[in-house]
Amino acid sequence: MSSTIAHIEKRKILVPKLRFKEFKGEWQRKKLGKIILKLDSGVSVNSVDEPISKLDEFGILKTSCISSGKFYPNQNKKIIEGDIKRAKLNPIKGSILISRMNTPQLVGHSGYIEMDYPNLFVPDRLWMTLIDVDSTNSKLLSTILSSEKIMGIISNIATGTSGSMKNISKPNFLNLEIEIPSLPEQNKIASFLSAVDEKIQQLSRKKELLESYKKGMIQQLFSGKLRFKDENGKVFPKWENRKLSDVLFEHKLNSTGKEEVFSVSVHKGLINQIEHLGRVFAAKNTANYNLVKPDDIIYTKSPTGSFPLGIIKQSKVNKNVIVSPLYGVFTPETPGLGYLLNVYFESPLNVKNYLSSIIQKGAKNTINITNTTFLSKKMKLPVSNEEQNKIGTFLSNIDLKIENVSSLISQSKTFKKGLLQQMFV
């Protein structure tokens, strides 16, 4: 007697791992078409009338303003030159903006609108939703749409070649299914996540204020408005125009064969190549690589992002390391002066102002400048070694506060990510 084995797929129980205790039962699986009442497309610049010559505070809405379920209008500062035409689709509070066409990594990104923006141009690469508020919390929906799970589904059904723009059609988008709880539970989750977001925003604002304070201190130091005093309460001597060759000294030391290979990053400064790039890109023989001692100044001599003339950093590594022989390496008059130069040259404009007149660009955008030429220009700098170190300590204390806040932001985002993984089906 033959027997038939029935393979019955076990149905997934639609209950999250982490849940508020007052809620029971399973979440519902719904198509977006049953939740979203209206899905409007943005407007092409060429498809509307009424040209304008001046945009409002935010101007053109770019998809880069959408991240992790939120809309960040202040990131949208680029103004298209010349006249554009005003669109009639304006983001309204409670709606969601969705990137329907973007790179493979960004297509489908969504952002919840916290307030009305009556004069904001919405381009046709975006959709704006109208939600059934009697059954759905749009802020929570935006979070769900921004989850790794849904973003992965969207990426798979979006059309277009992998290396270029991808597009998701309206029917395919509205046909997507999501798991969602009852409206009271949605509201509770949304309120809780909003509190977490507010904490992250508060920390972000604190970081911005500290960075603004630091920038202001640098301006006051170099303008002479901020002066330091010695232990007797006497103001240090006035700053003087000094050649960098008078305060930076090329020791010309090379690798001993024991040091690790480091690179220079705009945001991380001197950093181990494996940690930064995943592997070492150094030549097999590093005997001619430049030795970098703690507090040394490094000039990369290579274009990097917003630093087309190279970047200038101080080593904050507490041991000797080595860098490419193409880099210039210099010991500052004092560690404090090195820190002052490091902070000053964090500004792309300051780097450009110092280097533009002494650099020659090669045929392939290479930078042609000798170490002697790099050190040839003058800057207004403190002459007292004691003041240099006081300034260095003052600035490093500000940086330490910024780093501590950055760490708290990172921890909070990790905490939120962990919550999202457990609070959703």
matplotlib code that plots the C-alpha trace (Angstrom):
import matplotlib.pyplot as plt

x = [0.0, 1.5, 1.3, 1.4, 3.4, 1.8, 4.2, 2.4, 4.2, 3.9, 2.3, 4.4, 2.9, 2.5, 3.6, 6.8, 9.4, 9.2, 5.8, 3.9, 2.2, -1.3, -1.5, -2.3, -3.1, -1.5, -0.7, -2.5, -0.9, -2.1, -1.4, -0.2, -3.0, -5.5, -3.6, -2.6, -5.6, -3.6, -0.1, 0.8, 3.9, 6.1, 6.2, 8.8, 10.4, 9.4, 5.8, 4.4, 3.8, 4.6, 8.4, 10.0, 13.4, 13.9, 13.3, 12.2, 14.4, 14.5, 14.2, 14.3, 13.5, 16.1, 15.8, 18.9, 16.7, 15.0, 16.6, 15.5, 11.8, 12.3, 12.5, 15.3, 14.6, 17.6, 19.8, 18.2, 20.2, 21.1, 19.5, 19.2, 20.6, 18.3, 14.5, 12.5, 8.8, 6.8, 5.2, 1.7, 2.4, 3.4, 4.5, 1.9, 2.1, 1.3, 2.2, 5.1, 7.6, 8.8, 11.8, 10.3, 13.4, 16.9, 20.1, 19.7, 20.7, 18.3, 15.2, 12.2, 13.5, 10.7, 10.4, 7.6, 6.6, 6.5, 5.0, 3.5, 5.9, 3.7, 6.5, 8.6, 9.1, 8.7, 10.5, 8.9, 11.3, 9.2, 5.8, 3.7, 1.1, -2.3, -3.0, -6.2, -5.6, -8.5, -6.6, -2.9, -0.3, 1.6, 4.7, 4.9, 4.2, 7.1, 9.3, 8.0, 8.6, 12.2, 13.0, 15.7, 13.0, 10.8, 13.7, 15.1, 11.8, 11.6, 15.1, 14.3, 11.1, 12.5, 13.5, 16.6, 20.2, 22.1, 24.7, 22.3, 19.0, 16.2, 12.5, 9.5, 6.1, 3.0, 1.1, 4.0, 4.5, 0.8, 0.8, 3.4, 2.3, 3.3, 2.5, 0.9, -0.9, -4.1, -4.2, -3.9, -0.7, 0.6, 0.1, 1.9, 4.9, 5.1, 5.0, 7.8, 10.0, 9.4, 10.8, 13.9, 14.2, 13.9, 16.7, 18.9, 17.9, 18.7, 22.2, 22.6, 21.7, 24.2, 26.9, 26.1, 26.3, 29.6, 30.9, 29.6, 31.3, 34.6, 34.4, 33.7, 36.7, 39.0, 37.8, 38.4, 41.8, 43.0, 41.4, 43.1, 39.8, 40.5, 43.8, 45.3, 47.2, 50.2, 50.2, 50.8, 47.7, 49.7, 48.6, 51.0, 52.9, 51.0, 50.8, 53.2, 53.2, 55.5, 56.5, 55.4, 59.1, 59.7, 57.2, 57.1, 60.3, 60.8, 62.6, 62.9, 62.8, 61.8, 60.3, 62.3, 60.2, 58.2, 55.6, 52.0, 50.9, 48.4, 46.3, 44.9, 41.1, 39.2, 37.0, 39.1, 42.6, 45.5, 44.0, 45.3, 44.9, 43.3, 40.8, 40.0, 40.2, 39.9, 43.4, 46.9, 47.6, 51.3, 54.1, 55.8, 58.9, 58.1, 61.6, 61.1, 57.8, 57.8, 57.8, 55.1, 55.7, 52.9, 51.8, 53.4, 51.7, 50.9, 50.1, 48.6, 49.3, 46.3, 42.8, 40.1, 36.4, 35.9, 39.7, 40.9, 44.4, 44.9, 44.3, 46.5, 46.2, 48.0, 48.7, 46.8, 48.1, 50.2, 52.9, 55.2, 53.5, 54.4, 52.6, 53.1, 56.4, 54.2, 53.0, 54.8, 55.6, 56.6, 57.2, 55.5, 57.2, 55.0, 52.2, 49.8, 50.7, 50.2, 46.7, 45.9, 47.0, 45.1, 41.8, 42.5, 42.9, 39.8, 38.1, 38.3, 38.3, 41.4, 43.2, 42.4, 43.4, 46.8, 47.6, 46.0, 48.7, 51.6, 50.2, 50.5, 47.9, 49.1, 47.4, 45.5, 44.6, 47.7, 49.2, 52.7, 54.2, 57.5, 57.7, 59.8, 57.1, 54.4, 56.3, 57.0, 53.9, 53.3, 50.5, 49.6, 50.6, 51.4, 55.0, 54.9, 55.3, 53.3, 50.4, 50.5, 50.1, 47.3, 45.5, 46.0, 44.6, 41.6, 40.7, 41.3, 38.9, 36.2, 36.9, 36.6, 33.2, 32.2, 33.5, 31.6, 28.3, 29.0, 29.5, 26.2, 24.5, 25.9, 24.9, 21.3, 21.0, 22.3, 19.7, 16.9, 18.0, 17.8, 14.4, 13.1, 14.4, 12.3, 9.3, 8.2, 7.1]
y = [0.0, 3.3, 6.4, 10.0, 12.4, 15.8, 18.7, 21.4, 24.6, 25.9, 29.3, 32.1, 33.5, 37.2, 38.3, 40.4, 39.2, 42.5, 43.9, 46.2, 44.0, 45.4, 44.1, 40.5, 38.7, 38.5, 41.4, 41.6, 41.2, 43.9, 45.2, 48.8, 49.4, 48.8, 51.3, 54.1, 56.0, 58.1, 58.0, 61.2, 61.6, 64.6, 67.0, 67.4, 70.8, 71.0, 70.1, 73.0, 76.7, 79.8, 80.2, 81.6, 83.2, 82.7, 79.6, 79.5, 78.4, 74.8, 75.0, 71.7, 68.6, 66.0, 62.3, 62.5, 64.3, 61.0, 58.6, 55.9, 56.8, 60.5, 63.6, 66.1, 69.3, 71.1, 68.7, 70.1, 73.3, 72.9, 75.5, 74.9, 77.9, 79.9, 79.9, 76.7, 76.2, 75.9, 72.5, 72.2, 69.1, 70.4, 68.1, 68.1, 67.0, 63.4, 62.3, 60.2, 60.9, 57.8, 57.6, 55.7, 56.2, 56.2, 54.2, 50.5, 51.3, 54.2, 53.2, 52.9, 55.1, 56.9, 59.8, 61.0, 64.7, 66.3, 69.7, 71.4, 72.7, 74.9, 76.2, 73.1, 71.7, 67.9, 66.3, 63.5, 60.9, 61.0, 59.9, 61.5, 59.4, 60.0, 57.5, 56.1, 57.7, 55.7, 52.5, 53.5, 55.6, 57.1, 57.7, 54.0, 53.1, 55.1, 53.2, 49.9, 50.9, 51.9, 48.5, 46.3, 43.7, 45.9, 47.8, 44.4, 43.5, 46.8, 46.5, 43.0, 44.1, 47.5, 47.4, 48.8, 47.7, 47.0, 49.7, 52.6, 54.0, 51.7, 52.3, 50.7, 50.9, 52.2, 48.9, 46.8, 49.1, 49.1, 45.3, 44.9, 43.2, 44.4, 43.2, 45.8, 45.8, 47.4, 51.2, 51.6, 49.4, 51.4, 54.6, 53.2, 52.0, 55.2, 57.3, 55.2, 55.4, 59.1, 59.5, 57.5, 59.7, 62.8, 61.7, 61.1, 64.5, 66.2, 64.6, 65.6, 69.2, 69.1, 67.9, 70.6, 73.3, 72.0, 71.9, 75.5, 76.6, 75.0, 76.8, 80.1, 79.5, 78.9, 82.1, 84.1, 82.6, 83.5, 87.0, 87.7, 88.2, 85.2, 85.3, 83.1, 84.1, 82.6, 81.4, 85.0, 86.3, 88.0, 87.8, 85.9, 87.7, 88.6, 86.0, 86.5, 85.7, 82.6, 80.3, 76.8, 75.8, 77.7, 75.6, 72.2, 70.2, 67.3, 64.5, 62.3, 59.1, 55.8, 52.5, 50.2, 47.2, 46.9, 49.6, 49.2, 50.8, 53.7, 55.8, 59.3, 59.8, 63.1, 62.2, 59.6, 61.2, 58.7, 55.2, 51.7, 50.6, 47.3, 49.0, 51.7, 49.9, 46.2, 45.3, 46.7, 48.4, 49.1, 47.8, 44.6, 46.6, 49.4, 50.4, 53.8, 54.5, 57.6, 57.1, 59.0, 59.7, 60.7, 64.4, 64.6, 66.5, 64.6, 66.1, 63.6, 65.4, 63.6, 64.8, 63.5, 64.4, 68.0, 68.4, 68.5, 69.8, 67.1, 66.9, 67.9, 65.9, 65.4, 61.9, 61.1, 57.5, 56.8, 54.9, 55.1, 54.1, 54.4, 56.1, 56.2, 57.9, 60.3, 61.9, 64.7, 64.1, 66.9, 67.3, 70.5, 72.9, 71.7, 69.1, 71.9, 73.8, 70.6, 70.3, 73.9, 73.3, 70.0, 71.8, 74.8, 72.6, 70.6, 73.3, 72.7, 76.4, 76.9, 74.2, 75.7, 79.2, 78.0, 75.6, 76.9, 79.5, 77.0, 73.8, 72.6, 70.1, 67.3, 66.0, 63.3, 65.7, 64.7, 67.2, 68.4, 70.0, 69.5, 69.4, 72.6, 74.4, 73.1, 74.7, 78.0, 80.1, 82.1, 81.9, 84.0, 81.7, 81.8, 82.3, 81.1, 77.3, 77.5, 79.2, 76.7, 73.8, 75.7, 76.2, 72.5, 71.4, 73.8, 72.5, 68.8, 69.2, 70.5, 67.6, 65.1, 66.4, 66.1, 62.5, 61.6, 63.0, 61.2, 57.9, 58.5, 59.1, 55.9, 53.9, 55.3, 54.4, 50.9, 50.7, 51.8, 49.3, 46.5, 47.6, 47.7, 44.1, 42.9, 45.1, 44.3, 41.0]
z = [0.0, -1.0, 1.1, 0.2, 2.3, 2.4, 2.8, 4.6, 5.0, 8.6, 8.5, 10.0, 13.2, 12.7, 16.2, 16.9, 19.5, 21.4, 22.2, 24.5, 27.1, 26.6, 23.0, 21.9, 18.8, 15.4, 13.1, 9.7, 6.3, 4.0, 0.5, 0.3, -2.1, 0.7, 3.0, 0.6, -0.7, -3.1, -4.6, -6.4, -8.6, -8.4, -11.3, -14.0, -14.2, -17.9, -17.4, -15.5, -16.2, -14.1, -14.1, -11.0, -10.6, -6.9, -4.8, -1.2, 1.7, 0.7, -3.1, -5.0, -3.1, -3.6, -2.8, -0.6, 1.9, 2.6, 5.1, 7.5, 7.3, 7.8, 5.6, 6.3, 4.5, 5.8, 3.8, 0.7, -0.1, -3.7, -5.9, -9.6, -11.5, -13.7, -13.7, -12.9, -12.9, -9.7, -9.1, -7.7, -5.6, -2.1, 0.8, 3.5, 7.1, 7.6, 4.1, 3.0, 0.3, -1.6, -4.0, -7.0, -9.2, -7.8, -7.6, -6.7, -3.2, -2.7, -4.8, -2.5, 0.3, 2.1, 4.5, 6.8, 6.5, 9.9, 8.7, 5.7, 3.0, 0.7, -1.5, -1.9, -5.4, -5.6, -8.6, -10.6, -9.1, -6.0, -4.9, -2.2, -0.3, 1.1, 3.9, 5.4, 8.8, 10.3, 9.9, 9.6, 11.4, 8.5, 10.6, 11.5, 7.9, 6.8, 9.3, 8.0, 4.4, 5.3, 7.0, 5.5, 4.7, 2.6, 1.0, -0.1, -1.7, -3.5, -4.8, -6.2, -8.0, -9.2, -12.9, -14.6, -15.0, -11.8, -12.4, -13.2, -12.1, -11.0, -11.1, -9.3, -11.0, -9.1, -9.5, -8.3, -5.3, -4.3, -4.6, -2.0, 1.3, 4.7, 8.2, 10.4, 13.8, 14.9, 14.9, 18.7, 18.7, 15.7, 17.6, 20.6, 18.6, 16.6, 19.8, 21.4, 18.3, 18.0, 21.6, 20.5, 17.4, 19.5, 21.7, 18.6, 17.2, 20.5, 20.4, 16.8, 17.6, 20.5, 18.1, 15.6, 18.3, 19.5, 15.9, 15.3, 18.6, 17.5, 14.2, 15.9, 18.2, 15.3, 13.6, 16.9, 17.4, 13.9, 14.0, 17.4, 19.2, 21.4, 23.3, 26.0, 29.1, 30.8, 34.5, 35.7, 33.8, 31.1, 27.5, 25.3, 22.5, 19.4, 16.6, 13.7, 10.0, 10.0, 7.2, 7.7, 7.2, 10.5, 12.5, 10.6, 10.2, 7.8, 9.7, 6.6, 8.6, 6.8, 7.8, 10.0, 8.8, 12.0, 11.6, 10.3, 7.1, 7.5, 5.3, 5.8, 5.8, 5.7, 8.6, 10.6, 10.1, 10.2, 10.2, 9.7, 6.0, 6.9, 9.2, 6.7, 3.3, 4.2, 3.2, 2.8, -0.5, 0.2, -2.0, -1.0, -0.1, 2.3, 3.1, 1.5, 3.2, 5.4, 9.2, 11.0, 14.7, 17.2, 16.6, 13.2, 10.4, 7.1, 3.8, 1.3, -2.0, -3.6, -4.4, -2.1, -2.3, -1.2, -0.8, -4.5, -3.4, -0.8, 3.0, 5.9, 9.2, 12.5, 13.6, 16.8, 16.8, 19.9, 18.1, 15.0, 11.8, 8.1, 5.1, 1.4, 0.2, -1.8, 1.4, 3.1, 6.8, 9.2, 13.0, 14.4, 16.6, 19.4, 19.6, 20.3, 17.2, 15.2, 16.7, 15.8, 12.2, 12.0, 13.1, 10.8, 7.8, 8.5, 6.4, 2.6, 2.1, 4.3, 2.5, -0.8, 0.3, 1.5, -1.4, -4.6, -5.4, -5.0, -6.5, -10.1, -11.4, -13.7, -16.8, -14.8, -12.0, -10.1, -7.6, -8.3, -5.2, -3.4, 0.4, 0.3, -1.7, 0.7, 3.6, 1.7, 2.5, 5.6, 8.1, 11.2, 14.0, 17.8, 18.6, 22.2, 22.7, 25.9, 24.1, 21.2, 23.7, 25.6, 22.3, 21.4, 24.7, 24.4, 20.9, 21.8, 24.7, 22.3, 19.9, 22.8, 23.6, 19.9, 19.8, 23.0, 21.5, 18.2, 20.2, 22.0, 18.6, 17.2, 20.3, 20.1, 16.4, 17.2, 20.0, 17.6, 15.0, 17.5, 18.6, 15.0, 14.4, 17.3, 17.3, 13.7, 12.2]

ax = plt.figure().add_subplot(projection="3d")
ax.plot(x, y, z, "-o")
ax.set_aspect("equal")
plt.show()
